[in-house]
Amino acid sequence: MAIDACGDVSSTAKFCTQQWVLDEKLRKTFHSYVEIRGITPSMINFLHEYIINKVSKENLLWLKTLKNFVTS
C-alpha cells in the first residue's frame, strides 16, 4: 500500500514522495535481504552524500566551462 505525502519545502517549491507502508514481516525480510548483500544504512548514507557531491562537482565544472566559453 502506498501513501502520497507532500511537504512544503518553501512557498514556491514542494517535495513529494511516496511513503510505503509495508507489513512488518515483509519489512524485516527486506532489510535482512539487503543487509545480506552488503547494503547497510551507512552504505546508503555514503552513496547519498557521494551522489550529491558528484552532481555539485559536475555542475561547477559545467559553469566553469560556460564561463570560459563566454569570456573567450
PASEKOL-279642 format. One record per atom (N, C-alpha, C, O, CB): residue number from 1; residue in three letters; atom name; x, y, z. Coordinates in nm, 2 decimals, always signed. Glycine has a CB too. Layout:
# PASEKOL-279642
NUM/ALA/CA/X/Y/Z
...
***
This chain:
# PASEKOL-279642
1/MET/N/+0.08/-0.12/+0.00
1/MET/CA/+0.00/+0.00/+0.00
1/MET/C/+0.09/+0.12/+0.00
1/MET/O/+0.19/+0.13/+0.08
1/MET/CB/-0.10/+0.00/+0.12
2/ALA/N/+0.06/+0.22/-0.08
2/ALA/CA/+0.14/+0.34/-0.09
2/ALA/C/+0.05/+0.46/-0.05
2/ALA/O/-0.07/+0.47/-0.07
2/ALA/CB/+0.19/+0.37/-0.24
3/ILE/N/+0.12/+0.55/+0.02
3/ILE/CA/+0.05/+0.68/+0.07
3/ILE/C/+0.13/+0.79/+0.01
3/ILE/O/+0.25/+0.80/+0.03
3/ILE/CB/+0.05/+0.68/+0.22
4/ASP/N/+0.06/+0.88/-0.06
4/ASP/CA/+0.13/+1.00/-0.11
4/ASP/C/+0.15/+1.10/+0.00
4/ASP/O/+0.06/+1.12/+0.09
4/ASP/CB/+0.04/+1.07/-0.22
5/ALA/N/+0.27/+1.16/+0.00
5/ALA/CA/+0.30/+1.26/+0.11
5/ALA/C/+0.37/+1.37/+0.04
5/ALA/O/+0.48/+1.35/-0.02
5/ALA/CB/+0.38/+1.19/+0.22
6/CYS/N/+0.33/+1.49/+0.06
6/CYS/CA/+0.39/+1.61/+0.01
6/CYS/C/+0.41/+1.71/+0.13
6/CYS/O/+0.32/+1.73/+0.21
6/CYS/CB/+0.31/+1.68/-0.10
7/GLY/N/+0.53/+1.76/+0.14
7/GLY/CA/+0.56/+1.86/+0.24
7/GLY/C/+0.61/+1.99/+0.18
7/GLY/O/+0.68/+1.98/+0.08
7/GLY/CB/+0.66/+1.81/+0.34
8/ASP/N/+0.57/+2.10/+0.24
8/ASP/CA/+0.62/+2.23/+0.18
8/ASP/C/+0.77/+2.25/+0.22
8/ASP/O/+0.81/+2.25/+0.33
8/ASP/CB/+0.54/+2.35/+0.24
9/VAL/N/+0.85/+2.27/+0.11
9/VAL/CA/+0.99/+2.30/+0.13
9/VAL/C/+1.00/+2.45/+0.14
9/VAL/O/+1.08/+2.50/+0.23
9/VAL/CB/+1.08/+2.24/+0.02
10/SER/N/+0.93/+2.52/+0.06
10/SER/CA/+0.93/+2.67/+0.07
10/SER/C/+0.79/+2.71/+0.01
10/SER/O/+0.71/+2.62/-0.03
10/SER/CB/+1.05/+2.73/-0.01
11/SER/N/+0.77/+2.84/+0.00
11/SER/CA/+0.64/+2.88/-0.05
11/SER/C/+0.63/+2.86/-0.20
11/SER/O/+0.52/+2.85/-0.25
11/SER/CB/+0.62/+3.03/-0.02
12/THR/N/+0.74/+2.84/-0.27
12/THR/CA/+0.74/+2.82/-0.41
12/THR/C/+0.77/+2.67/-0.46
12/THR/O/+0.75/+2.64/-0.57
12/THR/CB/+0.83/+2.91/-0.48
13/ALA/N/+0.82/+2.59/-0.37
13/ALA/CA/+0.87/+2.46/-0.41
13/ALA/C/+0.81/+2.35/-0.32
13/ALA/O/+0.78/+2.38/-0.20
13/ALA/CB/+1.02/+2.45/-0.41
14/LYS/N/+0.78/+2.24/-0.37
14/LYS/CA/+0.73/+2.13/-0.29
14/LYS/C/+0.81/+2.00/-0.32
14/LYS/O/+0.86/+1.98/-0.43
14/LYS/CB/+0.58/+2.10/-0.32
15/PHE/N/+0.83/+1.92/-0.22
15/PHE/CA/+0.90/+1.79/-0.23
15/PHE/C/+0.79/+1.69/-0.21
15/PHE/O/+0.74/+1.68/-0.10
15/PHE/CB/+1.02/+1.78/-0.14
16/CYS/N/+0.77/+1.60/-0.31
16/CYS/CA/+0.67/+1.50/-0.30
16/CYS/C/+0.73/+1.36/-0.31
16/CYS/O/+0.82/+1.35/-0.40
16/CYS/CB/+0.56/+1.52/-0.40
17/THR/N/+0.69/+1.27/-0.24
17/THR/CA/+0.74/+1.13/-0.25
17/THR/C/+0.63/+1.04/-0.21
17/THR/O/+0.53/+1.08/-0.15
17/THR/CB/+0.87/+1.11/-0.16
18/GLN/N/+0.65/+0.91/-0.24
18/GLN/CA/+0.56/+0.81/-0.19
18/GLN/C/+0.62/+0.74/-0.07
18/GLN/O/+0.74/+0.71/-0.06
18/GLN/CB/+0.53/+0.70/-0.30
19/GLN/N/+0.54/+0.73/+0.03
19/GLN/CA/+0.58/+0.66/+0.15
19/GLN/C/+0.51/+0.52/+0.15
19/GLN/O/+0.39/+0.52/+0.15
19/GLN/CB/+0.55/+0.74/+0.28
20/TRP/N/+0.59/+0.42/+0.16
20/TRP/CA/+0.53/+0.28/+0.15
20/TRP/C/+0.51/+0.23/+0.29
20/TRP/O/+0.59/+0.24/+0.38
20/TRP/CB/+0.62/+0.19/+0.08
21/VAL/N/+0.39/+0.17/+0.31
21/VAL/CA/+0.36/+0.11/+0.44
21/VAL/C/+0.36/-0.04/+0.41
21/VAL/O/+0.27/-0.09/+0.34
21/VAL/CB/+0.22/+0.16/+0.49
22/LEU/N/+0.46/-0.11/+0.47
22/LEU/CA/+0.48/-0.25/+0.45
22/LEU/C/+0.44/-0.33/+0.57
22/LEU/O/+0.45/-0.28/+0.68
22/LEU/CB/+0.62/-0.28/+0.41
23/ASP/N/+0.40/-0.45/+0.55
23/ASP/CA/+0.37/-0.54/+0.66
23/ASP/C/+0.50/-0.56/+0.73
23/ASP/O/+0.61/-0.56/+0.67
23/ASP/CB/+0.32/-0.68/+0.60
24/GLU/N/+0.50/-0.57/+0.87
24/GLU/CA/+0.62/-0.57/+0.95
24/GLU/C/+0.71/-0.69/+0.91
24/GLU/O/+0.83/-0.68/+0.90
24/GLU/CB/+0.58/-0.59/+1.10
25/LYS/N/+0.65/-0.81/+0.88
25/LYS/CA/+0.73/-0.92/+0.85
25/LYS/C/+0.80/-0.90/+0.71
25/LYS/O/+0.92/-0.94/+0.70
25/LYS/CB/+0.64/-1.05/+0.84
26/LEU/N/+0.73/-0.84/+0.62
26/LEU/CA/+0.79/-0.81/+0.49
26/LEU/C/+0.90/-0.71/+0.50
26/LEU/O/+1.00/-0.72/+0.43
26/LEU/CB/+0.68/-0.76/+0.39
27/ARG/N/+0.88/-0.61/+0.58
27/ARG/CA/+0.98/-0.51/+0.61
27/ARG/C/+1.11/-0.57/+0.66
27/ARG/O/+1.22/-0.54/+0.62
27/ARG/CB/+0.93/-0.40/+0.70
28/LYS/N/+1.10/-0.65/+0.76
28/LYS/CA/+1.21/-0.72/+0.83
28/LYS/C/+1.28/-0.81/+0.73
28/LYS/O/+1.41/-0.82/+0.72
28/LYS/CB/+1.17/-0.80/+0.95
29/THR/N/+1.21/-0.88/+0.65
29/THR/CA/+1.26/-0.97/+0.55
29/THR/C/+1.34/-0.89/+0.44
29/THR/O/+1.45/-0.93/+0.41
29/THR/CB/+1.15/-1.06/+0.48
30/PHE/N/+1.29/-0.78/+0.40
30/PHE/CA/+1.35/-0.70/+0.30
30/PHE/C/+1.48/-0.64/+0.36
30/PHE/O/+1.59/-0.64/+0.29
30/PHE/CB/+1.26/-0.58/+0.26
31/HIS/N/+1.48/-0.59/+0.48
31/HIS/CA/+1.60/-0.54/+0.55
31/HIS/C/+1.71/-0.65/+0.56
31/HIS/O/+1.83/-0.62/+0.53
31/HIS/CB/+1.57/-0.48/+0.69
32/SER/N/+1.67/-0.77/+0.59
32/SER/CA/+1.76/-0.88/+0.60
32/SER/C/+1.82/-0.91/+0.46
32/SER/O/+1.94/-0.93/+0.45
32/SER/CB/+1.69/-1.00/+0.66
33/TYR/N/+1.74/-0.91/+0.36
33/TYR/CA/+1.78/-0.94/+0.22
33/TYR/C/+1.88/-0.84/+0.18
33/TYR/O/+1.99/-0.88/+0.12
33/TYR/CB/+1.66/-0.93/+0.13
34/VAL/N/+1.86/-0.71/+0.20
34/VAL/CA/+1.96/-0.61/+0.15
34/VAL/C/+2.09/-0.61/+0.24
34/VAL/O/+2.20/-0.59/+0.18
34/VAL/CB/+1.90/-0.47/+0.15
35/GLU/N/+2.08/-0.64/+0.37
35/GLU/CA/+2.20/-0.64/+0.45
35/GLU/C/+2.28/-0.76/+0.42
35/GLU/O/+2.41/-0.75/+0.43
35/GLU/CB/+2.16/-0.65/+0.60
36/ILE/N/+2.22/-0.88/+0.38
36/ILE/CA/+2.30/-1.00/+0.35
36/ILE/C/+2.38/-0.96/+0.22
36/ILE/O/+2.49/-1.02/+0.21
36/ILE/CB/+2.21/-1.11/+0.32
37/ARG/N/+2.33/-0.88/+0.14
37/ARG/CA/+2.40/-0.84/+0.01
37/ARG/C/+2.50/-0.72/+0.04
37/ARG/O/+2.55/-0.67/-0.06
37/ARG/CB/+2.30/-0.81/-0.09
38/GLY/N/+2.52/-0.68/+0.16
38/GLY/CA/+2.62/-0.58/+0.19
38/GLY/C/+2.57/-0.44/+0.19
38/GLY/O/+2.64/-0.34/+0.19
38/GLY/CB/+2.73/-0.59/+0.10
39/ILE/N/+2.44/-0.42/+0.17
39/ILE/CA/+2.38/-0.29/+0.17
39/ILE/C/+2.33/-0.25/+0.31
39/ILE/O/+2.23/-0.29/+0.35
39/ILE/CB/+2.26/-0.28/+0.06
40/THR/N/+2.41/-0.17/+0.37
40/THR/CA/+2.38/-0.13/+0.51
40/THR/C/+2.34/+0.02/+0.51
40/THR/O/+2.36/+0.09/+0.42
40/THR/CB/+2.51/-0.15/+0.60
41/PRO/N/+2.28/+0.06/+0.62
41/PRO/CA/+2.24/+0.20/+0.63
41/PRO/C/+2.36/+0.30/+0.61
41/PRO/O/+2.34/+0.41/+0.55
41/PRO/CB/+2.17/+0.23/+0.77
42/SER/N/+2.47/+0.26/+0.66
42/SER/CA/+2.59/+0.35/+0.65
42/SER/C/+2.63/+0.36/+0.50
42/SER/O/+2.68/+0.46/+0.45
42/SER/CB/+2.71/+0.30/+0.73
43/MET/N/+2.62/+0.25/+0.43
43/MET/CA/+2.65/+0.25/+0.28
43/MET/C/+2.55/+0.34/+0.21
43/MET/O/+2.59/+0.41/+0.12
43/MET/CB/+2.65/+0.11/+0.23
44/ILE/N/+2.42/+0.33/+0.24
44/ILE/CA/+2.32/+0.42/+0.18
44/ILE/C/+2.35/+0.56/+0.21
44/ILE/O/+2.35/+0.64/+0.11
44/ILE/CB/+2.18/+0.38/+0.23
45/ASN/N/+2.39/+0.60/+0.33
45/ASN/CA/+2.42/+0.74/+0.36
45/ASN/C/+2.55/+0.78/+0.28
45/ASN/O/+2.55/+0.89/+0.23
45/ASN/CB/+2.45/+0.75/+0.51
46/PHE/N/+2.65/+0.69/+0.27
46/PHE/CA/+2.77/+0.73/+0.19
46/PHE/C/+2.73/+0.75/+0.05
46/PHE/O/+2.77/+0.85/-0.01
46/PHE/CB/+2.87/+0.61/+0.20
47/LEU/N/+2.65/+0.66/-0.01
47/LEU/CA/+2.61/+0.68/-0.15
47/LEU/C/+2.53/+0.81/-0.17
47/LEU/O/+2.55/+0.88/-0.28
47/LEU/CB/+2.53/+0.56/-0.20
48/HIS/N/+2.45/+0.84/-0.08
48/HIS/CA/+2.37/+0.96/-0.09
48/HIS/C/+2.46/+1.08/-0.09
48/HIS/O/+2.44/+1.17/-0.18
48/HIS/CB/+2.27/+0.97/+0.02
49/GLU/N/+2.55/+1.09/+0.00
49/GLU/CA/+2.64/+1.20/+0.01
49/GLU/C/+2.73/+1.21/-0.12
49/GLU/O/+2.76/+1.32/-0.17
49/GLU/CB/+2.73/+1.20/+0.13
50/TYR/N/+2.78/+1.09/-0.16
50/TYR/CA/+2.86/+1.08/-0.28
50/TYR/C/+2.79/+1.14/-0.40
50/TYR/O/+2.85/+1.21/-0.48
50/TYR/CB/+2.91/+0.94/-0.30
51/ILE/N/+2.67/+1.10/-0.42
51/ILE/CA/+2.59/+1.14/-0.54
51/ILE/C/+2.57/+1.29/-0.53
51/ILE/O/+2.58/+1.36/-0.64
51/ILE/CB/+2.46/+1.07/-0.55
52/ILE/N/+2.53/+1.35/-0.42
52/ILE/CA/+2.51/+1.49/-0.40
52/ILE/C/+2.64/+1.56/-0.44
52/ILE/O/+2.64/+1.66/-0.51
52/ILE/CB/+2.47/+1.53/-0.26
53/ASN/N/+2.76/+1.52/-0.39
53/ASN/CA/+2.88/+1.58/-0.41
53/ASN/C/+2.92/+1.57/-0.56
53/ASN/O/+2.97/+1.67/-0.62
53/ASN/CB/+3.00/+1.51/-0.33
54/LYS/N/+2.89/+1.45/-0.62
54/LYS/CA/+2.92/+1.43/-0.76
54/LYS/C/+2.85/+1.53/-0.85
54/LYS/O/+2.90/+1.59/-0.94
54/LYS/CB/+2.89/+1.29/-0.80
55/VAL/N/+2.72/+1.54/-0.82
55/VAL/CA/+2.63/+1.64/-0.90
55/VAL/C/+2.68/+1.78/-0.88
55/VAL/O/+2.68/+1.86/-0.98
55/VAL/CB/+2.49/+1.62/-0.86
56/SER/N/+2.72/+1.82/-0.76
56/SER/CA/+2.77/+1.95/-0.74
56/SER/C/+2.89/+1.98/-0.82
56/SER/O/+2.91/+2.09/-0.88
56/SER/CB/+2.79/+1.97/-0.59
57/LYS/N/+2.99/+1.88/-0.82
57/LYS/CA/+3.11/+1.90/-0.89
57/LYS/C/+3.08/+1.91/-1.04
57/LYS/O/+3.15/+1.99/-1.11
57/LYS/CB/+3.21/+1.78/-0.86
58/GLU/N/+2.99/+1.83/-1.09
58/GLU/CA/+2.96/+1.83/-1.23
58/GLU/C/+2.90/+1.97/-1.27
58/GLU/O/+2.93/+2.02/-1.38
58/GLU/CB/+2.86/+1.72/-1.27
59/ASN/N/+2.81/+2.02/-1.19
59/ASN/CA/+2.75/+2.15/-1.21
59/ASN/C/+2.86/+2.26/-1.21
59/ASN/O/+2.85/+2.35/-1.29
59/ASN/CB/+2.64/+2.18/-1.11
60/LEU/N/+2.95/+2.25/-1.11
60/LEU/CA/+3.05/+2.35/-1.11
60/LEU/C/+3.14/+2.35/-1.23
60/LEU/O/+3.18/+2.45/-1.28
60/LEU/CB/+3.14/+2.33/-0.98
61/LEU/N/+3.18/+2.23/-1.27
61/LEU/CA/+3.26/+2.21/-1.39
61/LEU/C/+3.19/+2.27/-1.51
61/LEU/O/+3.25/+2.34/-1.60
61/LEU/CB/+3.30/+2.07/-1.42
62/TRP/N/+3.06/+2.24/-1.53
62/TRP/CA/+2.98/+2.30/-1.64
62/TRP/C/+2.98/+2.45/-1.64
62/TRP/O/+3.00/+2.51/-1.74
62/TRP/CB/+2.84/+2.24/-1.63
63/LEU/N/+2.96/+2.51/-1.52
63/LEU/CA/+2.96/+2.65/-1.51
63/LEU/C/+3.10/+2.71/-1.54
63/LEU/O/+3.10/+2.82/-1.61
63/LEU/CB/+2.92/+2.70/-1.37
64/LYS/N/+3.21/+2.65/-1.50
64/LYS/CA/+3.34/+2.70/-1.54
64/LYS/C/+3.36/+2.69/-1.69
64/LYS/O/+3.42/+2.78/-1.75
64/LYS/CB/+3.45/+2.61/-1.46
65/THR/N/+3.32/+2.58/-1.75
65/THR/CA/+3.33/+2.57/-1.89
65/THR/C/+3.25/+2.67/-1.97
65/THR/O/+3.29/+2.73/-2.06
65/THR/CB/+3.28/+2.42/-1.94
66/LEU/N/+3.13/+2.70/-1.92
66/LEU/CA/+3.04/+2.80/-1.97
66/LEU/C/+3.11/+2.94/-1.96
66/LEU/O/+3.11/+3.02/-2.05
66/LEU/CB/+2.91/+2.80/-1.91
67/LYS/N/+3.17/+2.97/-1.84
67/LYS/CA/+3.23/+3.09/-1.82
67/LYS/C/+3.35/+3.11/-1.92
67/LYS/O/+3.37/+3.22/-1.98
67/LYS/CB/+3.29/+3.10/-1.67
68/ASN/N/+3.43/+3.01/-1.93
68/ASN/CA/+3.54/+3.01/-2.03
68/ASN/C/+3.50/+3.04/-2.17
68/ASN/O/+3.56/+3.11/-2.24
68/ASN/CB/+3.63/+2.88/-2.02
69/PHE/N/+3.39/+2.97/-2.21
69/PHE/CA/+3.33/+2.99/-2.34
69/PHE/C/+3.29/+3.14/-2.36
69/PHE/O/+3.31/+3.20/-2.47
69/PHE/CB/+3.22/+2.89/-2.37
70/VAL/N/+3.22/+3.19/-2.26
70/VAL/CA/+3.16/+3.33/-2.28
70/VAL/C/+3.27/+3.43/-2.28
70/VAL/O/+3.27/+3.53/-2.35
70/VAL/CB/+3.06/+3.35/-2.16
71/THR/N/+3.38/+3.41/-2.19
71/THR/CA/+3.48/+3.51/-2.19
71/THR/C/+3.58/+3.50/-2.30
71/THR/O/+3.66/+3.60/-2.32
71/THR/CB/+3.56/+3.49/-2.06
72/SER/N/+3.58/+3.39/-2.38
72/SER/CA/+3.68/+3.39/-2.49
72/SER/C/+3.62/+3.43/-2.62
72/SER/O/+3.69/+3.43/-2.72
72/SER/CB/+3.73/+3.25/-2.50
***
